[in-house]
């Protein structure tokens, strides 16, 4: 079905010069395929068509590459969720938009998203703290929509923080299993998850229209 957007797509457009961008794209591919710890700087440079020494002109360490990837990915995620949270509409409409868009991004960019979401623990302490702060803000964006729904009476949610965490976890996990050759497109997965999440926060029984 729908193939993944290229790892070298628009999300990396602001990284310059071209050599630095090529290294980021190569690192995404290598980390997704082999894992951060099993990937060497030689692996990354080779994928980028560069010498190992050339990598250090642009990035001091392998960890700095991961930090750059994580920062771009988490800021994109935050922007997707904040845009939905701040949009006009009912809480249900905004939550559906948030889930639909967030899931679709994780499906379309599943290679990048796997690195962004699952290699976080390899960051150094300062970089880890910065990225975790961004993750808290994404949680706050989803939580704010759910809180609005509880106040309006649209959502039956006794534990807002726990529900926000469950929603985000459900969406993020798409990056782990999504198959571009599978029977569902990213858009179809997004619609499915939006419906599931709305049923969850409304307390609908399975099969309830």
C-alpha positions in Angstrom: 0.0 0.0 0.0 1.4 3.5 0.8 5.2 3.5 0.9 6.9 5.4 3.6 8.0 9.0 3.0 11.7 9.1 2.2 13.9 9.4 5.4 15.6 12.4 3.6 12.3 14.2 3.3 11.1 17.7 4.4 11.7 17.1 8.1 15.4 17.4 7.5 15.2 20.4 5.1 16.5 22.9 7.6 19.7 20.9 8.2 22.6 22.4 6.3 25.0 22.0 4.5 24.0 19.0 2.3 26.7 16.8 3.8 25.3 17.3 7.3 21.8 16.4 6.1 23.1 13.3 4.3 24.7 12.1 7.5 21.5 12.6 9.5 19.5 10.6 6.9 22.2 7.8 6.9 22.1 7.7 10.7 18.3 7.3 10.7 18.6 4.4 8.4 21.4 2.8 10.3 19.9 3.3 13.8 16.5 1.9 12.6 18.1 -1.1 11.0 20.8 -2.0 13.5 20.0 0.0 16.7 22.0 2.9 18.1 24.6 0.8 20.0 25.3 -1.6 17.2 25.8 1.2 14.7 29.3 2.7 14.2 30.3 6.1 12.9 31.9 4.2 10.0 28.5 2.6 9.2 26.9 6.0 9.1 29.6 7.7 7.0 29.6 4.8 4.5 25.9 5.0 4.0 26.3 8.8 3.3 29.1 8.1 0.8 31.6 9.8 3.0 34.8 9.0 4.8 34.6 8.3 8.6 36.7 11.4 9.2 34.3 13.6 7.3 31.5 12.8 9.8 33.4 14.7 12.5 33.4 17.9 10.5 29.7 18.2 11.1 29.0 16.1 14.3 31.4 15.6 17.2 29.9 12.3 18.2 27.4 9.6 17.2 25.3 10.7 20.1 25.1 14.2 18.7 23.6 12.8 15.6 21.0 10.9 17.6 20.2 14.2 19.5 19.7 16.1 16.3 17.3 13.4 15.0 15.5 13.2 18.3 15.1 17.0 18.5 13.7 17.3 15.0 11.3 14.4 15.5 10.0 15.5 18.9 9.4 19.1 17.7 7.4 17.8 14.8 5.3 15.6 17.1 4.7 18.5 19.4 3.7 20.8 16.5 1.2 18.2 15.3 -0.4 17.8 18.7 -0.4 21.5 19.6 -2.0 22.5 16.3 -4.8 20.1 17.0 -5.2 21.2 20.6 -5.4 24.9 19.6 -7.7 24.4 16.7 -11.4 25.3 16.8 -14.0 22.6 17.3 -15.3 20.3 20.0 -13.0 18.3 22.2 -13.9 15.1 20.3 -13.1 16.8 16.9 -9.8 18.1 18.2 -8.8 14.8 19.8 -9.7 12.9 16.6 -7.6 15.3 14.6 -4.7 15.0 17.0 -4.7 11.2 16.9 -5.3 11.0 13.2 -2.4 13.3 12.4 0.0 11.8 15.0 -0.7 8.2 13.9 -0.4 9.1 10.2 3.0 10.7 10.8 4.3 7.7 12.7 3.1 5.4 9.9 4.4 7.5 7.0 7.7 8.0 8.7 7.9 4.7 10.6 11.7 4.4 10.1 12.4 7.8 11.5 9.8 7.5 14.2 11.3 4.2 15.5 14.6 6.0 16.1 13.0 9.1 17.6 10.7 7.2 19.9 12.7 4.1 20.9 16.4 5.1 21.0 15.9 7.9 23.5 17.8 6.1 26.3 21.0 6.3 24.3 21.2 10.1 24.7 23.6 11.8 27.1 22.1 13.2 30.4 21.7 16.8 29.1 20.3 15.9 25.8 18.0 13.3 27.4 16.6 15.9 29.8 15.9 18.3 26.9 14.1 15.7 24.8 12.1 14.4 27.8 10.9 18.0 28.4 9.6 18.0 24.8 7.8 14.7 25.5 6.2 16.2 28.5 4.8 19.0 26.4 3.4 16.6 23.9 1.7 14.8 26.8 0.3 18.2 28.0 -1.2 18.9 24.6 -3.2 15.7 24.6 -4.1 16.0 28.2 -5.5 19.5 27.6 -7.9 18.2 25.0 -9.1 15.4 27.2 -9.5 17.8 30.1 -11.7 20.0 27.9 -13.8 17.0 27.0 -14.2 16.0 30.7 -15.3 19.6 31.6 -17.8 19.7 28.8 -19.2 16.3 29.7 -18.2 14.8 26.3 -15.7 12.4 27.8 -16.1 9.9 30.6 -12.4 9.8 31.8 -11.7 9.2 35.5 -7.9 9.4 35.1 -6.9 12.1 32.6 -3.1 11.7 33.0 -3.3 7.9 32.6 -5.6 8.2 29.6 -3.3 10.8 27.9 -0.4 8.4 28.4 -2.4 5.5 26.9 -3.4 7.5 23.9 0.1 8.6 23.1 1.5 5.1 23.7 -1.1 3.7 21.3 -0.2 6.2 18.6 3.6 5.9 19.0 3.5 2.1 18.8 2.4 2.3 15.2 6.0 3.1 14.2 7.0 -0.3 15.6 4.7 -2.5 13.6 3.6 -0.5 10.5 4.3 -2.2 7.2 4.3 0.0 4.1 3.4 -3.2 2.1 0.5 -4.0 4.4 -3.2 -3.7 3.7 -3.8 -0.4 5.4 -2.5 3.0 4.4 -1.2 5.5 6.9 -4.4 7.5 6.5 -6.6 4.4 7.1 -4.6 3.6 10.3 -5.0 7.1 11.4 -8.8 7.0 10.9 -9.0 3.6 12.8 -7.1 4.9 15.8 -9.0 8.2 15.9 -12.2 6.1 16.2 -10.8 3.8 18.8 -9.5 6.6 21.0 -12.9 8.5 20.8 -14.7 5.3 21.9 -12.2 4.9 24.8 -12.7 8.5 26.1 -16.4 8.4 25.7 -16.8 5.0 27.4 -18.4 3.4 24.3 -18.8 -0.3 24.3 -17.3 -2.2 21.4 -19.5 -2.0 18.3 -21.3 1.1 19.6 -22.0 3.4 16.6 
